[in-house]
Amino acid sequence: MTDSSSETHFGFRTVPLEEKQALVDDVFHSVARRYDLMNDLMSGGMHRLWKDVLVNLVNPPKGDHPFSLLDVAGGTGDISFRMVEAGGAGTRATVCDINADMLEVGRERARARSLDHVVEFVEGNAEKLPFPDKSFDAYTIAFGIRNVPRIEAALAEAYRVLKPGSRFFCLEFSTVDVPGLDTLYDLYSFNVIPMIGRVVTGDAEAYKYLVESIRKFPKPHAFARMIRNAGFGRVDVRMMTGGIVALHSGWRL
């Protein structure tokens, strides 16, 4: 998945790069209303623990000090809600997502939680963010970057919109590195998850794609190299749950 490539792998299919975004959009349009339920069912609730680790690492200030988070591909607002609730009165979050259906679910959830005054929802593309340079104190993207057609472009945009001294965080499914667990994980992923998707959302194919896209994502150290190439320093990788998930971070120095 590079800027210079004319093709990319969509799951295990190879499709023209310019078509991938439309295919990804179709997946998330179909599951927007049940997306958070599916996260619970697919991960056995583990996604909540992984997100807690992310929030703890971001560590938004507890007082009135202004702190501005950009949460990319965060459509339903889960990360942003956690962040503003963990931070103080000065913490604000902007959710940027390319999918209007996901954003609408997020806005409804923000109103229901009385958080609509501190969480903003903006439709935009991770590859060309609609924000000025050096605007944010932290950038997060959770389980979304593998669906970006041009990952290098998204990383360059993350660097551009972050203030010097701020930090990039990416939570993403990764490569299981525990013998035996990798086989069980594959059996679960390719058989159980699409079945859950069919029962809950009526769309098994969407969840088959989501599983397959994980296998096509760069390995942890390769992705860390991409983050460094985008200009970030002090890049770190934290593997969790036997390698099912990796949390990458880097500083905009």
C-alpha positions in Angstrom: 0.0 0.0 0.0 2.1 2.9 -1.2 1.4 6.2 -2.9 3.1 5.0 -6.0 1.2 1.7 -6.3 -1.7 1.4 -8.8 -3.2 -1.5 -7.0 -3.9 -2.6 -3.4 -5.2 -5.7 -1.7 -8.8 -5.5 -0.6 -9.0 -8.5 1.7 -7.4 -11.2 -0.4 -8.5 -9.6 -3.6 -6.4 -7.2 -5.6 -8.3 -4.1 -6.8 -7.3 -0.8 -8.4 -6.2 1.6 -5.6 -8.7 4.2 -6.6 -11.6 1.7 -6.0 -10.6 0.7 -2.5 -12.1 3.7 -0.7 -15.5 3.1 -2.3 -15.4 -0.5 -1.2 -14.4 0.4 2.3 -17.2 3.0 2.4 -19.7 0.3 1.4 -18.6 -1.9 4.3 -19.1 0.8 7.0 -22.3 2.2 5.5 -23.8 -1.3 6.0 -22.7 -1.7 9.6 -22.8 1.8 11.1 -25.7 1.2 13.5 -24.4 -2.0 14.8 -20.7 -1.2 14.7 -20.1 -0.9 18.5 -22.1 -4.0 19.3 -20.1 -5.9 16.7 -16.8 -4.7 18.3 -18.0 -6.2 21.6 -19.1 -9.5 20.0 -16.0 -9.9 17.8 -13.4 -9.2 20.5 -15.3 -10.6 23.5 -15.2 -7.1 25.0 -11.3 -6.9 24.8 -11.5 -3.8 22.6 -12.5 -1.9 25.7 -9.3 -2.9 27.5 -7.2 -2.0 24.5 -8.8 1.4 24.2 -8.2 1.9 28.0 -4.5 1.4 27.4 -4.6 4.0 24.5 -6.4 6.6 26.7 -3.9 6.0 29.5 -1.0 6.6 27.2 -2.5 9.7 25.7 -3.1 10.9 29.3 -5.1 14.1 28.6 -4.5 16.8 31.2 -6.9 16.7 34.2 -7.2 20.4 34.8 -8.3 23.4 32.7 -5.2 23.4 30.4 -6.4 23.3 26.8 -5.9 19.9 25.1 -7.1 19.2 21.6 -7.4 15.6 20.3 -7.9 14.6 16.7 -9.5 11.1 16.5 -9.3 9.9 12.8 -11.6 7.1 11.6 -13.4 7.4 14.9 -16.9 7.7 13.5 -19.0 6.6 16.4 -16.9 8.6 18.9 -15.9 5.8 21.3 -12.3 6.9 21.6 -13.2 10.6 21.8 -15.8 10.1 24.5 -13.3 8.1 26.6 -10.7 10.8 26.1 -12.9 13.8 27.2 -14.2 11.9 30.1 -10.6 11.1 31.2 -9.4 14.6 30.7 -10.2 17.9 32.5 -12.4 20.8 31.5 -9.9 21.9 28.9 -10.0 18.7 26.9 -11.7 18.8 23.5 -11.9 16.1 20.8 -12.6 16.2 17.0 -13.7 13.1 15.3 -12.8 13.0 11.6 -14.3 10.2 9.5 -15.0 9.7 5.8 -18.2 7.9 6.5 -21.3 10.1 7.1 -23.4 7.3 8.5 -20.8 6.5 11.2 -20.5 10.2 12.0 -24.3 10.6 12.4 -24.3 7.7 14.9 -21.5 9.4 16.8 -23.4 12.7 16.9 -26.4 11.0 18.3 -24.3 9.2 21.0 -22.6 12.5 21.9 -26.0 14.2 22.4 -27.2 11.3 24.5 -24.1 11.6 26.7 -24.3 15.4 26.9 -20.8 15.5 25.3 -21.8 17.3 22.1 -20.2 20.6 23.5 -16.8 18.9 23.8 -16.7 16.4 20.9 -17.0 17.7 17.3 -17.7 15.5 14.3 -16.2 16.4 10.9 -16.5 14.5 7.6 -13.0 14.2 6.1 -10.4 11.9 4.5 -7.4 10.7 6.5 -5.3 11.3 3.4 -6.2 15.0 3.1 -7.4 16.3 6.5 -9.5 19.5 6.5 -7.5 21.1 9.3 -4.6 23.7 9.4 -1.0 22.8 10.1 0.0 22.2 13.8 -3.6 22.3 15.1 -3.7 19.3 17.6 -2.0 18.1 20.8 -2.6 14.4 20.0 -3.7 12.3 17.0 -5.4 8.9 17.5 -6.6 6.3 15.0 -8.0 3.0 16.3 -8.7 0.1 14.0 -8.9 2.4 11.0 -5.6 2.9 9.3 -5.6 -0.5 7.6 -8.6 0.7 5.6 -6.9 3.8 4.3 -5.8 3.3 0.7 -2.6 5.4 0.9 -1.2 4.8 4.4 1.8 7.0 3.8 -0.4 9.9 2.9 -2.4 9.5 6.1 0.8 9.4 8.2 2.1 12.5 6.5 -1.2 14.3 7.3 -1.0 13.2 10.9 2.5 14.8 11.1 1.3 18.0 9.4 -1.7 18.6 11.8 0.1 17.8 15.0 1.8 20.6 17.0 5.6 20.2 17.7 6.0 18.1 20.9 2.7 16.3 20.4 2.2 12.6 19.8 0.7 10.2 17.2 -1.0 7.0 18.4 -2.3 4.1 16.3 -4.2 1.1 17.7 -4.5 -1.6 15.1 -5.0 -5.4 14.8 -1.6 -7.1 14.2 0.2 -10.4 13.9 -0.4 -13.1 16.6 3.0 -14.3 17.8 2.0 -17.0 20.2 2.3 -20.6 18.8 -1.1 -22.3 18.8 -2.9 -19.0 19.4 -2.3 -18.0 15.8 -4.2 -21.1 14.5 -7.1 -20.6 16.9 -7.2 -16.9 16.0 -7.4 -17.7 12.3 -10.2 -20.3 12.9 -12.1 -17.8 14.9 -11.5 -14.9 12.6 -12.4 -16.6 9.3 -15.3 -18.7 10.6 -17.0 -17.1 13.7 -16.6 -13.4 12.9 -18.3 -13.5 9.5 -21.1 -15.6 11.1 -21.6 -13.1 13.8 -21.7 -10.3 11.2 -24.4 -12.2 9.2 -26.6 -12.7 12.3 -26.2 -9.2 13.8 -25.9 -7.0 10.7 -27.1 -9.2 7.9 -23.7 -8.7 6.2 -21.2 -11.5 6.5 -19.1 -10.2 3.5 -18.4 -6.9 5.3 -16.9 -8.7 8.2 -15.0 -11.2 6.0 -13.3 -8.2 4.5 -12.5 -6.7 7.9 -10.8 -10.0 8.9 -8.9 -10.3 5.7 -7.7 -6.7 5.7 -5.9 -7.4 9.0 -3.8 -10.1 7.3 -2.8 -7.6 4.6 -1.7 -4.8 7.0 2.1 -4.3 7.4 3.8 -6.2 10.1 4.5 -4.2 13.3 8.2 -3.3 12.6 7.4 -2.5 8.9 4.6 -0.1 10.1 7.0 1.5 12.6 9.4 2.2 9.8 6.5 3.9 7.9 5.8 6.1 10.9 9.5 7.1 11.1 9.6 7.8 7.4 6.7 10.2 7.9 9.0 12.3 10.2 8.0 11.0 13.6 10.7 10.4 16.3 10.9 8.0 19.3 8.6 5.5 17.6 7.4 2.8 19.9 5.4 -0.4 19.4 3.5 -2.1 22.2 2.1 -5.6 21.5 -1.0 -6.7 23.4 -2.9 -9.9 23.9 -0.4 -12.2 22.2 0.1 -9.9 19.3 -3.6 -9.6 18.3 -3.3 -5.9 18.7 -0.4 -3.4 18.4 -0.2 0.1 19.7 2.2 2.3 17.7 3.2 5.8 18.8 5.6 8.5 17.7 6.5 12.0 18.6 6.1 15.1 16.3 9.5 16.6 17.3 
